[in-house]
Amino acid sequence: MFDWSNSAYNLVITSTIFPAYYTAITTTATTGDRVSFFGISFINTALANYSLALAYLIMVFTLPVLSALADNSGNKKTFMKAFTYLGALACMGLYFFKLNTLEWGIICSTLAAMGYIGGVLFNNSYLPEIASVDEQDRVSAQGFAYGYTGSVLLQIICFVFVLKPEWFGIIDPTFAPRLSFLLVGLWWIGFSQIPFRKLPNGRPKAKSESSASLRKGFQELGQVWGKIKDLKGIKKFLTAFFFYAMGVQTTMLVAAAFGEKILHLGASKLIITILLIQLVAILGAYLMSFLAKRMGNIQVLSIVILIWVAVCVSAYTIHSEMQFYGLAAVVGLVMGGIQSLSRSTYSKLIPTDENDTTAFFSFYDVTEKMAIVIGLFSFAFIEELTNNIRYSALCLALFFIIGLFFLVQMLRQNNRPKDSLKNVL
């Protein structure tokens, strides 16, 4: 239900209504696509990307410390609540975002991203606490499926207001999008109360002292990194995850722009495509969980990555609208599966005698966030270098191939109980 509550941000704010609204109100006849942010001139889309990158960079450096502090004090749910309320209230603050309040809108969108990123970390860290090893694939898949379902439901509600404002007597063209941002915040806060009431608070470390919690947080961070270095299985998986996450996360963020730039589909068709991806991803999450029970996590992940390589090659050659829809369906299928299975695989690799699961999952989340930064930068740089976005899509295949290499290395060490690989092979 936490996935159900916060995934609305990812769909409405990150992928659909907010980007369209932001671009529309910041493109004017007098200034074109340039805006002034605290007196500094930016291209509108560049400013949005800079703010999102800043949010990810801040969280990359702060999450390991915060997660260690949460494990040390045993109050991870408090941190989870804090990020949830930060993100949800920031979304609600976007209701007041218009062109003359640009600075407010950018600040709120940045804080919303930080709230989402932080909440996901602490949500992920609960997986090994609330599900046994044999149930973690199913629970992880169910979480992603609930997330996709919940986000699509709210997206449909928002689309009714955006596409048919006359049904509700809405005259101001900015009101329906801003109402959508308010609804995301309310949805996020409201449904998150379910997991907040049910999840355990966590167990504090023995003899921990609040006055020394920050120092202990840094010490714990170093200790966890030392443990990861000694666990070859988890270290190789994190390396593989780092590379293939570059491809997965970049594809998710640029899919709509790619479709518009190559095929000129238009906003309505792109929105339909994104909804298609979300719905198919529900099936993908359950399908990968089913296959993992019969084939093993690493084997299934390896097959999925091969499909991703084919997706990247296909994106290079795609020319028709129907081809794009077909490719989007495949992306949705493997997107939900690879995210769900990656989370549960990592959870299984964490030593069973560890209490600081939040600190372990901070490395997982930091790895993913750094992959996003590098993946997006590489995609943009290659397009700028070649002046062809198709080459950017093709080069993403390289990241998947490198990730596959490290997964294959894991398959070769299946008899090492120290690495807990028996749970994922």
C-alpha positions in Angstrom: 0.0 0.0 0.0 3.0 2.3 0.3 3.8 1.6 -3.3 0.1 2.3 -4.1 0.3 5.7 -2.3 3.6 7.1 -3.6 3.6 5.8 -7.2 1.0 8.5 -8.1 3.9 11.0 -7.8 6.0 9.0 -10.3 3.3 8.9 -12.9 1.5 12.2 -12.6 4.4 14.5 -11.5 7.4 12.8 -13.2 5.9 11.4 -16.4 2.7 13.0 -17.6 0.7 16.0 -16.4 3.4 18.0 -14.6 6.0 17.9 -17.5 3.2 18.9 -20.0 1.9 21.7 -17.8 5.4 23.0 -17.0 6.4 23.2 -20.6 3.1 24.8 -21.7 3.1 27.6 -19.1 6.9 28.4 -19.4 6.8 28.7 -23.2 5.5 32.2 -24.2 5.4 34.3 -27.3 7.7 36.9 -25.9 10.5 34.8 -24.3 10.1 31.5 -26.1 11.3 28.6 -24.1 13.5 30.7 -21.8 12.6 31.4 -18.2 14.2 33.5 -15.4 14.9 31.7 -12.2 15.9 34.0 -9.4 17.2 36.4 -12.1 19.2 33.7 -14.0 18.1 32.8 -17.5 17.6 29.1 -18.4 15.9 27.0 -21.1 12.7 25.8 -19.4 13.3 22.1 -19.8 17.0 22.4 -18.8 16.0 24.1 -15.6 13.5 21.3 -14.8 16.3 18.7 -15.4 18.8 20.6 -13.3 16.4 20.7 -10.4 15.7 17.0 -10.7 19.4 16.2 -10.9 20.0 18.3 -7.8 17.3 16.3 -5.9 19.0 13.0 -6.8 22.5 14.3 -6.0 21.4 15.5 -2.6 19.7 12.2 -1.8 22.7 10.2 -3.0 24.9 11.9 -0.4 22.4 12.1 2.5 20.5 8.8 2.3 23.4 6.6 3.4 23.8 8.7 6.6 20.1 9.0 7.2 19.6 5.2 6.8 22.4 4.5 9.2 20.9 6.9 11.7 17.5 5.2 11.3 19.0 1.7 11.9 21.0 3.0 14.9 18.1 4.6 16.6 15.5 2.0 15.5 13.0 4.7 14.2 13.1 4.0 10.4 9.3 4.5 10.3 9.8 8.1 11.5 12.1 8.8 8.7 9.8 7.1 6.2 6.9 9.4 7.5 9.1 12.5 7.2 10.0 11.9 3.6 6.4 11.0 2.8 5.0 14.2 4.2 7.7 16.2 2.6 7.0 14.8 -0.8 3.2 14.9 -0.5 3.0 18.5 0.9 5.4 19.6 -1.9 3.0 18.1 -4.5 0.1 19.9 -2.8 2.2 23.1 -2.9 2.4 22.8 -6.7 -1.3 23.8 -6.7 0.0 27.4 -6.4 2.5 27.0 -9.3 2.0 29.4 -12.2 4.4 31.2 -14.5 4.6 34.2 -12.0 5.5 31.7 -9.2 8.1 29.8 -11.1 10.6 29.7 -8.3 8.0 28.2 -6.0 7.1 25.6 -8.5 10.7 24.5 -9.0 11.4 24.3 -5.3 8.3 22.3 -4.7 9.0 19.9 -7.5 12.6 19.4 -6.2 11.3 18.7 -2.6 8.7 16.3 -4.0 11.4 14.3 -5.8 13.5 14.2 -2.6 10.4 13.0 -0.6 9.7 10.3 -3.1 13.3 9.1 -3.2 13.7 9.0 0.6 10.4 7.2 1.1 11.3 4.5 -1.4 14.5 3.7 0.4 12.9 3.1 3.8 10.0 1.2 2.2 12.5 -1.1 0.5 14.4 -1.7 3.7 11.2 -3.3 5.3 11.1 -6.1 2.8 13.4 -8.6 4.7 11.6 -7.7 7.9 8.1 -8.4 6.9 8.6 -11.3 4.4 10.4 -14.6 4.7 13.0 -15.4 2.1 10.6 -17.7 0.1 8.0 -14.9 0.1 10.1 -11.9 -0.8 9.7 -12.3 -4.6 6.0 -12.4 -4.3 5.7 -9.5 -1.8 8.0 -7.3 -3.9 6.1 -8.1 -7.0 2.8 -7.4 -5.3 4.1 -4.0 -4.1 5.1 -3.0 -7.6 1.8 -4.2 -9.0 -0.2 -2.2 -6.4 2.0 0.8 -7.2 1.2 0.6 -10.9 -2.5 0.0 -10.2 -2.9 2.9 -7.8 -1.0 5.3 -10.0 -3.1 4.5 -13.0 -6.3 4.9 -11.1 -5.4 8.4 -9.9 -4.0 9.2 -13.3 -7.4 8.4 -14.9 -9.2 10.6 -12.3 -6.8 13.5 -13.1 -7.2 13.0 -16.8 -11.0 13.4 -16.5 -10.4 16.9 -15.1 -7.6 17.8 -17.5 -9.2 16.5 -20.7 -12.9 17.4 -19.9 -12.8 20.5 -17.7 -16.1 21.7 -19.1 -17.8 18.8 -17.3 -17.0 20.5 -14.0 -17.4 24.1 -15.1 -13.6 24.7 -15.0 -12.7 27.9 -17.0 -9.1 28.5 -15.9 -6.9 26.3 -18.1 -4.3 26.0 -15.3 -6.8 24.8 -12.7 -7.2 21.2 -13.7 -3.4 20.4 -13.8 -2.9 22.2 -10.5 -5.8 20.3 -9.0 -4.1 17.1 -10.1 -1.0 18.0 -8.2 -3.1 18.6 -5.1 -4.8 15.2 -5.5 -1.5 13.5 -5.8 -0.4 14.9 -2.4 -3.7 13.9 -0.8 -3.6 10.4 -2.3 0.0 10.0 -1.1 -0.6 11.1 2.5 -4.0 9.3 2.7 -3.1 5.8 1.6 0.3 5.9 3.3 -1.5 5.8 6.6 -2.3 2.1 6.0 1.4 1.0 6.1 2.2 3.5 8.8 -0.3 1.8 11.1 0.9 -1.7 10.3 4.7 -1.6 9.8 6.9 -2.2 12.8 8.9 0.7 14.2 12.3 -1.0 14.1 14.7 -2.1 16.8 17.3 0.4 18.2 20.9 -0.7 18.6 21.9 -1.7 22.1 23.4 1.2 24.1 23.0 3.7 21.4 23.2 7.3 22.5 21.3 10.0 20.7 24.1 12.5 21.3 26.5 10.4 19.3 24.0 9.2 16.7 25.5 11.2 13.9 29.0 9.9 14.5 27.6 6.4 14.9 25.7 6.8 11.6 28.9 7.5 9.7 30.7 4.6 11.5 27.8 2.2 10.6 27.9 3.4 7.0 31.6 2.4 6.8 30.9 -0.9 8.5 28.2 -1.8 6.0 30.5 -0.9 3.1 33.2 -3.2 4.6 30.7 -6.0 4.8 29.5 -5.5 1.2 33.2 -5.7 0.0 33.6 -9.0 1.7 30.4 -10.5 0.2 31.3 -11.3 -3.4 27.7 -12.2 -4.3 26.1 -9.0 -3.2 29.0 -6.9 -4.5 28.7 -8.4 -8.0 25.0 -8.0 -8.0 25.3 -4.3 -7.0 27.8 -3.9 -9.9 25.4 -5.6 -12.3 22.5 -3.6 -11.0 24.4 -0.4 -11.4 24.9 -0.9 -15.1 21.6 -2.3 -16.1 19.8 0.3 -14.0 21.4 2.9 -16.1 19.5 1.5 -19.1 16.2 0.8 -17.3 15.8 4.1 -15.5 17.0 6.2 -18.5 14.5 4.4 -20.8 11.7 5.1 -18.3 12.5 8.8 -18.2 13.1 9.4 -21.9 10.5 7.1 -23.5 7.9 9.8 -24.0 10.4 12.3 -25.4 11.9 9.6 -27.7 8.4 8.8 -29.1 7.6 12.5 -29.7 11.0 13.3 -31.3 11.1 10.3 -33.6 7.5 9.8 -34.5 5.8 13.0 -33.5 3.0 11.2 -31.7 1.5 14.1 -29.8 0.6 14.4 -26.2 -2.5 12.3 -26.1 -0.9 9.3 -27.8 2.1 9.6 -25.5 -0.1 9.6 -22.5 -1.8 6.5 -23.7 1.6 4.9 -24.3 2.7 5.6 -20.7 -0.6 4.1 -19.3 0.0 1.1 -21.5 3.5 0.7 -20.0 2.1 1.0 -16.5 -0.6 -1.6 -17.0 1.6 -4.1 -18.7 4.2 -3.7 -15.9 1.7 -5.1 -13.4 1.7 -8.4 -15.4 5.4 -8.2 -15.7 6.0 -8.0 -12.0 3.9 -11.1 -11.3 5.3 -13.0 -14.3 8.9 -12.5 -13.2 8.0 -13.6 -9.6 6.4 -16.7 -11.0 9.4 -17.5 -13.2 11.9 -16.8 -10.4 10.4 -19.6 -8.3 11.0 -22.1 -11.1 14.2 -20.9 -12.6 16.0 -18.7 -10.0 16.3 -15.0 -9.7 19.6 -14.5 -11.5 18.6 -16.7 -14.4 15.4 -14.7 -14.9 17.2 -11.4 -14.6 19.7 -12.5 -17.3 16.9 -13.4 -19.7 15.1 -10.1 -19.0 18.3 -8.1 -19.7 18.7 -9.9 -23.0 15.2 -8.7 -23.9 16.2 -5.1 -22.9 19.2 -5.3 -25.3 16.7 -6.3 -28.0 14.5 -3.3 -27.0 17.5 -0.9 -27.4 18.4 -2.3 -30.9 14.7 -2.1 -31.9 14.5 1.5 -30.8 17.3 2.3 -33.2 15.4 0.9 -36.2 11.8 1.8 -35.3 9.8 3.8 -37.9 6.1 3.3 -37.4 3.6 4.2 -34.7 2.5 0.6 -34.3 6.1 -0.5 -33.8 6.4 2.1 -31.0 3.3 0.8 -29.3 4.6 -2.8 -29.5 8.0 -1.8 -28.2 6.2 0.1 -25.3 4.3 -3.1 -24.4 7.6 -5.0 -24.2 9.2 -2.3 -22.1 6.3 -2.4 -19.7 6.5 -6.1 -19.4 10.2 -6.2 -18.6 10.2 -2.9 -16.6 7.9 -4.1 -13.9 9.7 -7.5 -13.7 13.2 -6.2 -13.5 12.5 -3.6 -10.8 10.5 -6.1 -8.6 13.0 -8.9 -9.0 16.0 -6.7 -8.5 14.7 -5.5 -5.2 13.8 -9.0 -3.9 17.1 -10.5 -5.2 19.1 -7.9 -3.3 17.0 -8.5 -0.2 17.8 -12.2 -0.3 21.5 -11.5 -0.6 21.6 -9.5 2.6 23.0 -11.8 5.4 20.1 -13.1 7.5 21.8 -12.1 10.8 21.9 -8.4 9.8 19.7 -5.9 11.7 20.8 -2.8 9.8 18.8 -3.6 6.6 18.1 0.1 6.0 21.8 0.8 5.7 22.2 -2.1 3.3 19.3 -0.8 1.2 20.8 2.7 1.2 23.6 1.3 -0.9 21.0 -0.2 -3.3 19.2 3.1 -3.6 22.4 5.2 -4.0 23.5 2.8 -6.7 20.3 3.3 -8.6 20.3 7.1 -8.2 23.9 7.4 -9.4 23.0 5.1 -12.4 20.1 7.5 -13.2 22.5 10.5 -13.2 25.1 8.8 -15.4 22.5 7.2 -17.7 20.7 10.4 -18.4 23.9 12.3 -18.9 25.2 9.7 -21.4 21.9 9.7 -23.3 22.0 13.4 -23.7 25.7 13.6 -24.5 25.5 10.9 -27.2 22.5 12.7 -28.8 24.4 16.0 -28.7 27.5 14.4 -30.2 25.7 12.5 -33.0 22.7 14.8 -33.4 20.6 11.6 -33.5 18.6 10.3 -30.5 18.5 6.8 -32.1 22.2 6.4 -31.3 21.5 7.3 -27.7 19.0 4.5 -27.5 21.3 2.0 -29.2 24.2 2.8 -26.8 22.0 2.0 -23.8 22.4 -1.7 -24.9 26.0 -1.5 -23.8 25.0 -0.8 -20.2 22.7 -3.9 -20.2 25.5 -6.1 -21.7 27.9 -5.0 -19.0 25.3 -5.8 -16.3 24.6 -9.2 -17.9 28.3 -10.0 -17.7 28.4 -9.6 -13.9 25.2 -11.6 -13.5 26.8 -14.4 -15.4 29.7 -14.2 -13.0 27.3 -14.8 -10.2 26.0 -17.9 -11.8 29.5 -19.4 -11.7 29.7 -19.2 -7.9 26.5 -21.0 -7.0 28.1 -23.1 -4.2 29.3 -20.4 -1.9 26.9 -20.2 1.1 28.9 -17.2 2.4 27.3 -15.1 -0.4 23.8 -16.5 0.2 23.5 -17.3 -3.5 21.5 -20.4 -2.8 18.5 -18.1 -2.3 18.7 -16.5 -5.7 20.1 -19.2 -8.1 
